[in-house]
Amino acid sequence: MAETPRQQEGLQRVQIGLTGLAGVVLLVGLANIVIDKARMDDAVAPPPAVPTVDLNAVSPKEPLAELGVQPAPEQAPIVPDLQPDPYLRKPMDRDPQVQPH
C-alpha cells in the first residue's frame, strides 16, 4: 500500500518530535552528570583553612590604617575644598530671601 503525502508528512513530524525529545533528554542527563560531578568535587575538597587568632598578640591602635583603609590621624591630609573661603563675608547657610529681624 502506497503512502499518501499526508501520511508521509505526519510520519516526518513524529520523527522530528521524537528526535527533539531525545535531544532534550540527553541535554538534561548531561547537565545532571556535570552537576553531580561538581557536588562530589566540593564534598571531597577540604574546607578552606581559617587562620587562627593569636590571643597574646598586641592589637594595633589603628587597625583600619594598617590595612590602608583609613589614614592614621597624623597622616590625615587637609582637603582644601573643606577649608572655609577666606573671602566669604556673610554666612551662606541661610536663605537669601529671608531677611533677619
Secondary structure by P-SEA (a helix, b strand, c coil): ccccaaaaaaaaaaaaaaaaaaaaaaaaaaaaaaaaaaaaaaaaccccbbbbbcccbbbbccccccccccccccccccccccccccccccccccccccccc
